[in-house]
């Protein structure tokens, strides 16, 4: 009789289990790597770091810098126009003369039936005087270069403010999420306590549902906050040039308690620091230089020139003694387009109007900046006052919450009163965090309005 071996085949069992183990190990390693990668994408960033990253990455600033380089190039071209102009040419001409006999009275002679000529010209010319038009051109392009550099400062201020605004928006959302988490923990404790009271017959089911409804409302608020966080986080990553999946955490900010100087101080600072006003001053100078340049059209022009000629009538392109001549010339040319005396005055009038428009636009901008500074100043002062009031409100809401918590435990206050007290404290906490962030942003808004956000 054959005895059946009931022991399992270890090789067969290993071969059956081995692929599953391999997949499991691979899955665990992949999960570990994924978690490590996800954690590596978290980044806590300070406001100064965010501004530096954003300014270094900004494509707008790179475009502004390229415009400055263009303005510098135009300035160099204006300087180049004051250099002598020169040209050189060399040409060959061949002529066939079918009718080559000339009769001059009783005498006649025959010309060659064909002729060759080589002509080379080298010339240099220089404008000695043209009413200083080249000088005014250099001054104008130099002033426009300075205007372009101020455009960089203006763009830099706006980019910095956009980064700060997004930074504070993310801070507000993250702080609100912390308050939501804190209040969820508090409400969970209240739900457990209410459930125990219900089991003991001290409260009704409606009291328990009241706390559960409050928790649901807090969770809904948390969902909205998380959606806003993702949007703001993504936008800030784009501004800073960070990978889109980077989860940003905001370092603690404490700018909400800065002292406020008198309004006149900020107005004076804005008048001295705003790039727009400096640009208008430069554009006024450009307009004045343009007037001088147009007036120079009525001035005479004096130019000097030198030239050398090479004339060879032989058929051989290689010069030979006696077959070519090399006349050299030098001269001064004085010219005057006197019709400009009556055709130029309307151009001068137009240039004066443009200068006046620049002055008026500056005056309009000054008024706008004053309004902007005043509004930013009042907003910041209001934000600081709001923080003080909310701190008082939190203290009052906290005391009220303690009283109602004690009353509720002794079954003196209803669940509705208890939930309302929790809601008031919760809302006051959120409002304070938002007010602190609003005050911080209002301070930087005030700095931007004075042109000192990057100083």
C-alpha positions as CSV (number, residue, x, y, z in Angstrom):
1,X,0.0,0.0,0.0
2,X,1.3,3.5,-0.9
3,X,1.6,5.9,1.9
4,X,0.6,9.5,1.0
5,X,3.0,12.2,2.2
6,X,0.8,14.7,4.0
7,X,3.6,17.2,4.8
8,X,3.3,20.3,2.7
9,X,5.9,21.0,0.1
10,X,7.8,23.9,1.5
11,X,9.2,25.0,-1.9
12,X,5.7,25.0,-3.4
13,X,4.3,27.0,-0.4
14,X,7.2,29.5,-0.6
15,X,6.7,30.0,-4.3
16,X,3.0,30.6,-3.7
17,X,3.4,33.0,-0.9
18,X,6.5,34.8,-2.2
19,X,4.8,37.0,-4.8
20,X,2.2,38.2,-2.3
21,X,5.0,39.1,0.2
22,X,6.9,40.9,-2.4
23,X,3.9,43.0,-3.4
24,X,3.1,43.7,0.3
25,X,6.7,44.8,1.0
26,X,6.7,46.9,-2.2
27,X,3.4,48.6,-1.2
28,X,4.7,49.4,2.3
29,X,7.9,50.9,0.9
30,X,6.0,52.9,-1.6
31,X,3.7,54.2,1.1
32,X,6.7,55.1,3.3
33,X,8.3,57.0,0.4
34,X,5.1,58.7,-0.4
35,X,4.6,59.8,3.2
36,X,8.2,61.0,3.3
37,X,7.7,62.9,0.1
38,X,4.5,64.5,1.4
39,X,6.2,65.5,4.6
40,X,9.1,67.0,2.6
41,X,6.7,69.3,0.9
42,X,5.6,71.0,4.1
43,X,7.4,74.3,4.7
44,X,7.2,76.9,7.4
45,X,8.1,80.3,6.0
46,X,8.6,83.7,7.5
47,X,7.3,86.9,5.9
48,X,10.8,88.1,5.0
49,X,11.6,84.7,3.4
50,X,8.4,84.9,1.4
51,X,9.2,88.4,0.1
52,X,12.7,87.5,-0.8
53,X,11.6,84.4,-2.7
54,X,8.9,86.3,-4.5
55,X,11.1,89.2,-5.6
56,X,13.8,86.8,-6.8
57,X,11.3,84.7,-8.8
58,X,9.1,87.5,-10.2
59,X,8.8,87.5,-13.9
60,X,7.3,91.1,-13.8
61,X,10.5,92.4,-12.2
62,X,12.6,90.6,-14.8
63,X,10.6,92.3,-17.6
64,X,11.0,95.7,-15.9
65,X,14.8,95.1,-15.7
66,X,14.9,94.3,-19.4
67,X,13.1,97.6,-20.1
68,X,15.8,99.4,-18.1
69,X,18.4,97.7,-20.2
70,X,16.5,98.8,-23.3
71,X,16.5,102.4,-22.0
72,X,20.3,102.2,-21.4
73,X,20.8,101.0,-24.9
74,X,18.8,103.9,-26.3
75,X,20.9,106.3,-24.2
76,X,24.1,104.8,-25.6
77,X,22.6,105.1,-29.1
78,X,22.0,108.8,-28.4
79,X,25.7,109.2,-27.4
80,X,26.8,107.3,-30.5
81,X,25.0,109.9,-32.7
82,X,27.6,112.5,-31.6
83,X,30.4,110.4,-33.1
84,X,31.7,111.0,-36.6
85,X,30.1,109.2,-39.5
86,X,32.2,107.5,-42.1
87,X,31.8,105.4,-45.2
88,X,34.0,103.7,-47.7
89,X,33.1,102.4,-51.2
90,X,34.9,100.9,-54.1
91,X,33.4,100.3,-57.5
92,X,34.2,99.3,-61.0
93,X,32.5,100.7,-64.2
94,X,32.8,99.6,-67.8
95,X,31.5,101.7,-70.6
96,X,30.9,100.8,-74.3
97,X,31.0,103.8,-76.7
98,X,29.4,102.9,-80.0
99,X,29.3,106.5,-81.3
100,X,32.8,107.5,-80.4
101,X,33.7,110.2,-83.0
102,X,33.3,113.8,-82.1
103,X,33.5,116.6,-84.7
104,X,34.4,120.1,-83.4
105,X,34.2,122.4,-86.4
106,X,36.8,121.5,-88.9
107,X,38.5,119.2,-86.5
108,X,37.4,115.8,-85.2
109,X,38.8,113.1,-83.0
110,X,37.9,109.6,-82.1
111,X,37.2,108.4,-78.5
112,X,37.9,104.8,-77.4
113,X,35.2,102.3,-78.2
114,X,35.2,101.2,-74.6
115,X,36.5,102.5,-71.2
116,X,37.1,101.1,-67.7
117,X,37.1,103.0,-64.4
118,X,37.7,102.1,-60.8
119,X,36.4,104.6,-58.2
120,X,37.1,104.4,-54.5
121,X,35.8,106.9,-51.9
122,X,36.6,107.2,-48.2
123,X,34.8,110.0,-46.3
124,X,34.4,111.2,-42.7
125,X,32.0,113.8,-41.5
126,X,31.3,115.4,-38.1
127,X,28.5,117.8,-37.0
128,X,30.2,120.6,-35.1
129,X,27.1,122.5,-34.1
130,X,23.4,121.9,-34.5
131,X,21.8,123.9,-31.8
132,X,22.8,121.3,-29.1
133,X,20.3,118.8,-30.4
134,X,22.6,115.9,-29.8
135,X,23.2,117.1,-26.2
136,X,19.4,117.4,-25.6
137,X,18.9,113.9,-27.1
138,X,21.4,112.4,-24.6
139,X,19.8,114.3,-21.7
140,X,16.3,113.1,-22.7
141,X,17.3,109.4,-23.0
142,X,19.2,109.6,-19.7
143,X,16.1,111.0,-17.9
144,X,13.9,108.2,-19.5
145,X,16.4,105.6,-18.2
146,X,15.9,107.0,-14.7
147,X,12.1,106.7,-15.2
148,X,12.5,103.1,-16.2
149,X,14.5,102.4,-13.1
150,X,11.7,103.9,-11.0
151,X,9.3,101.5,-12.8
152,X,11.3,98.7,-11.2
153,X,10.8,100.2,-7.7
154,X,7.1,100.6,-8.4
155,X,6.7,97.0,-9.6
156,X,8.8,95.8,-6.7
157,X,6.5,97.6,-4.2
158,X,3.4,96.1,-5.8
159,X,4.8,92.6,-5.9
160,X,6.0,92.8,-2.3
161,X,2.5,93.9,-1.3
162,X,0.8,91.1,-3.2
163,X,3.1,88.6,-1.4
164,X,2.4,90.1,2.0
165,X,-1.4,90.2,1.3
166,X,-1.4,86.5,0.3
167,X,0.8,85.7,3.3
168,X,-1.6,87.3,5.8
169,X,-4.6,85.7,4.0
170,X,-3.1,82.3,4.6
171,X,-2.2,83.2,8.2
172,X,-5.9,84.3,8.8
173,X,-7.2,81.0,7.4
174,X,-4.7,78.9,9.4
175,X,-5.4,80.7,12.6
176,X,-9.2,80.3,12.0
177,X,-8.6,76.6,11.5
178,X,-6.8,76.4,14.8
179,X,-9.8,78.0,16.5
180,X,-12.1,75.6,14.7
181,X,-10.1,72.6,16.0
182,X,-10.1,74.0,19.5
183,X,-13.8,74.6,19.5
184,X,-14.5,71.2,18.1
185,X,-12.7,69.7,21.0
186,X,-14.7,71.8,23.4
187,X,-18.0,70.9,21.8
188,X,-17.1,67.2,21.8
189,X,-16.7,67.5,25.6
190,X,-20.0,69.2,25.9
191,X,-21.7,66.6,23.8
192,X,-20.3,63.8,26.1
193,X,-21.5,65.7,29.1
194,X,-24.9,66.4,27.7
195,X,-25.2,62.7,26.8
196,X,-24.4,61.7,30.4
197,X,-27.1,64.2,31.6
198,X,-29.5,62.7,29.1
199,X,-28.8,59.2,30.3
200,X,-29.4,60.4,33.8
201,X,-32.7,62.1,32.8
202,X,-31.4,65.6,33.6
203,X,-31.8,67.0,30.1
204,X,-33.8,66.2,27.1
205,X,-32.7,64.8,23.8
206,X,-33.1,68.2,22.2
207,X,-30.3,69.5,24.5
208,X,-28.0,66.9,23.1
209,X,-29.0,67.6,19.5
210,X,-28.4,71.3,20.1
211,X,-24.7,70.6,20.8
212,X,-24.5,68.2,17.9
213,X,-25.9,70.9,15.6
214,X,-23.4,73.4,16.9
215,X,-20.6,70.9,16.1
216,X,-21.9,70.4,12.6
217,X,-21.9,74.2,12.0
218,X,-18.3,74.4,13.2
219,X,-17.4,71.5,10.8
220,X,-19.0,73.3,7.9
221,X,-17.0,76.4,8.7
222,X,-13.9,74.2,8.8
223,X,-14.6,72.8,5.3
224,X,-14.9,76.4,3.9
225,X,-11.7,77.4,5.6
226,X,-9.8,74.4,4.2
227,X,-11.0,75.2,0.6
228,X,-9.8,78.8,1.1
229,X,-6.5,77.6,2.4
230,X,-5.9,75.4,-0.6
231,X,-6.7,78.3,-3.0
232,X,-4.5,80.8,-1.1
233,X,-1.7,78.3,-0.6
234,X,-1.6,77.5,-4.4
235,X,-1.6,81.2,-5.3
236,X,1.2,81.9,-2.9
237,X,3.3,79.0,-4.3
238,X,2.9,80.5,-7.7
239,X,4.0,84.0,-6.5
240,X,7.1,82.5,-4.7
241,X,8.0,80.1,-7.5
242,X,7.6,77.0,-5.2
243,X,6.4,73.6,-6.3
244,X,2.6,73.6,-6.5
245,X,2.2,70.8,-4.0
246,X,4.1,72.7,-1.2
247,X,2.0,73.0,1.9
248,X,2.9,76.3,3.5
249,X,2.8,77.0,7.2
250,X,3.1,80.6,8.5
251,X,5.5,81.6,11.2
252,X,4.0,83.6,14.0
253,X,3.6,87.2,13.2
254,X,3.3,90.0,15.8
255,X,3.1,93.2,13.8
256,X,-0.3,94.2,15.1
257,X,1.0,96.4,18.0
258,X,3.1,98.9,16.1
259,X,2.8,102.5,17.2
260,X,1.0,105.0,15.0
261,X,2.7,108.3,14.1
262,X,0.7,111.4,13.2
263,X,-0.9,111.4,9.7
264,X,1.3,114.4,8.6
265,X,4.4,112.2,9.0
266,X,3.1,109.6,6.6
267,X,1.9,112.3,4.1
268,X,5.4,113.9,4.1
269,X,7.0,110.5,3.6
270,X,4.8,109.7,0.7
271,X,5.6,113.0,-1.0
272,X,9.3,112.2,-0.8
273,X,9.3,108.5,-1.5
274,X,6.5,107.5,-3.9
275,X,8.1,106.5,-7.2
276,X,5.3,107.9,-9.3
277,X,6.0,111.5,-8.1
278,X,9.7,111.1,-8.8
279,X,8.8,109.8,-12.3
280,X,6.6,112.9,-12.9
281,X,9.5,115.2,-11.9
282,X,11.7,113.4,-14.4
283,X,9.1,113.5,-17.1
284,X,8.7,117.2,-16.6
285,X,12.5,117.6,-17.2
286,X,12.1,115.4,-20.3
287,X,9.4,117.7,-21.6
288,X,11.5,120.8,-20.9
289,X,14.5,119.2,-22.7
290,X,12.1,118.4,-25.6
291,X,11.2,122.1,-25.8
292,X,14.9,123.1,-26.0
293,X,15.5,120.4,-28.7
294,X,12.6,121.7,-30.9
295,X,13.8,125.3,-30.5
296,X,17.2,124.2,-31.7
297,X,15.6,123.4,-35.1
298,X,15.9,127.1,-35.9
299,X,19.7,127.2,-35.3
300,X,22.2,127.0,-38.2
301,X,24.2,123.8,-38.7
302,X,27.9,123.6,-39.0
303,X,29.6,120.4,-40.2
304,X,33.1,119.3,-41.2
305,X,34.1,116.6,-43.6
306,X,37.1,115.0,-45.2
307,X,37.2,112.7,-48.1
308,X,39.7,110.8,-50.2
309,X,39.1,109.5,-53.8
310,X,40.9,106.9,-55.8
311,X,40.2,107.1,-59.6
312,X,41.8,104.5,-61.9
313,X,40.9,104.4,-65.6
314,X,43.0,101.4,-66.5
315,X,41.6,98.0,-67.1
316,X,43.9,96.4,-64.6
317,X,42.4,96.5,-61.1
318,X,46.0,96.5,-59.6
319,X,47.1,100.1,-59.3
320,X,50.1,101.1,-61.4
321,X,52.1,104.3,-61.3
322,X,50.6,106.9,-63.6
323,X,47.3,105.2,-64.1
324,X,45.3,106.7,-61.2
325,X,44.8,109.8,-59.2
326,X,43.9,110.3,-55.5
327,X,42.3,113.7,-54.8
328,X,41.9,114.5,-51.1
329,X,39.2,117.0,-49.9
330,X,38.4,118.8,-46.7
331,X,35.6,121.2,-46.1
332,X,33.2,123.0,-43.7
333,X,29.6,123.3,-44.5
334,X,27.3,125.9,-42.9
335,X,23.6,125.5,-43.5
336,X,20.5,127.1,-42.2
337,X,16.9,126.2,-42.8
338,X,15.5,129.6,-42.1
339,X,11.9,128.4,-42.9
340,X,12.0,126.9,-39.4
341,X,11.6,130.4,-38.0
342,X,7.9,130.3,-38.9
343,X,7.2,126.5,-39.2
344,X,8.7,125.6,-35.8
345,X,6.7,127.7,-33.4
346,X,3.6,125.5,-33.3
347,X,5.8,122.5,-32.5
348,X,7.2,124.5,-29.5
349,X,3.7,125.3,-28.4
350,X,2.7,121.6,-28.5
351,X,5.8,120.7,-26.5
352,X,4.8,123.3,-23.9
353,X,1.3,121.8,-23.7
354,X,2.8,118.4,-23.1
355,X,4.9,119.8,-20.2
356,X,1.9,121.5,-18.7
357,X,-0.1,118.2,-18.9
358,X,2.7,116.4,-17.0
359,X,2.6,119.0,-14.3
360,X,-1.2,118.7,-14.0
361,X,-1.0,114.9,-13.9
362,X,1.5,115.1,-11.1
363,X,-0.9,117.4,-9.2
364,X,-3.7,114.8,-9.7
365,X,-1.5,112.0,-8.6
366,X,-0.5,114.0,-5.4
367,X,-4.2,114.3,-4.5
368,X,-4.7,110.6,-5.1
369,X,-1.7,109.6,-3.0
370,X,-2.9,111.8,-0.2
371,X,-6.3,110.1,-0.2
372,X,-4.6,106.7,-0.3
373,X,-2.4,107.5,2.6
374,X,-5.2,108.9,4.7
375,X,-7.4,105.9,4.0
376,X,-4.6,103.4,4.8
377,X,-3.8,105.4,8.0
378,X,-7.5,105.4,9.2
379,X,-7.8,101.7,8.3
380,X,-4.7,100.8,10.4
381,X,-5.9,103.0,13.3
382,X,-9.3,101.3,13.2
383,X,-7.7,97.9,13.1
384,X,-5.7,98.6,16.2
385,X,-8.8,99.8,18.0
386,X,-10.7,96.8,16.9
387,X,-8.1,94.5,18.4
388,X,-8.5,96.2,21.8
389,X,-12.3,96.0,21.7
390,X,-12.2,92.3,20.7
391,X,-9.8,91.5,23.5
392,X,-12.3,93.0,25.9
393,X,-15.1,91.1,24.1
394,X,-13.2,87.8,24.5
395,X,-12.7,88.4,28.2
396,X,-16.5,89.1,28.6
397,X,-17.5,86.1,26.4
398,X,-15.1,83.9,28.4
399,X,-16.6,85.0,31.7
400,X,-20.1,84.6,30.4
401,X,-19.2,81.1,29.1
402,X,-17.9,80.0,32.6
403,X,-21.0,81.3,34.3
404,X,-23.4,79.5,31.9
405,X,-21.2,76.3,32.1
406,X,-21.6,76.3,35.8
407,X,-25.3,77.0,35.6
408,X,-25.8,74.3,33.0
409,X,-24.0,71.7,35.2
410,X,-26.4,72.6,38.0
411,X,-29.3,72.4,35.6
412,X,-30.1,76.1,36.0
413,X,-29.3,77.2,32.4
414,X,-30.7,75.5,29.3
415,X,-28.7,73.8,26.7
416,X,-29.6,76.6,24.3
417,X,-28.1,79.2,26.6
418,X,-25.0,77.0,27.0
419,X,-24.5,76.6,23.3
420,X,-25.1,80.3,22.6
421,X,-22.4,81.1,25.1
422,X,-20.0,78.7,23.4
423,X,-20.8,80.3,20.0
424,X,-20.2,83.8,21.3
425,X,-16.8,82.9,22.7
426,X,-15.9,80.9,19.5
427,X,-16.9,83.8,17.3
428,X,-14.9,86.3,19.4
429,X,-11.8,84.2,19.2
430,X,-12.1,84.0,15.4
431,X,-12.7,87.7,15.2
432,X,-9.6,88.5,17.2
433,X,-7.3,86.4,15.1
434,X,-8.7,87.9,11.9
435,X,-8.4,91.4,13.4
436,X,-4.7,90.8,14.2
437,X,-4.1,89.7,10.7
438,X,-6.1,92.6,9.3
439,X,-4.0,95.0,11.4
440,X,-0.8,93.5,10.2
441,X,-1.9,93.8,6.6
442,X,-3.2,97.3,7.2
443,X,0.2,98.3,8.5
444,X,1.9,97.1,5.3
445,X,-0.8,98.8,3.2
446,X,0.1,102.0,5.0
447,X,3.8,101.5,4.2
448,X,3.0,100.8,0.5
449,X,0.9,104.0,0.3
450,X,4.0,106.0,1.6
451,X,6.4,104.2,-0.8
452,X,8.4,102.7,2.0
453,X,7.3,99.0,1.9
454,X,10.8,97.9,0.7
455,X,12.8,100.4,2.7
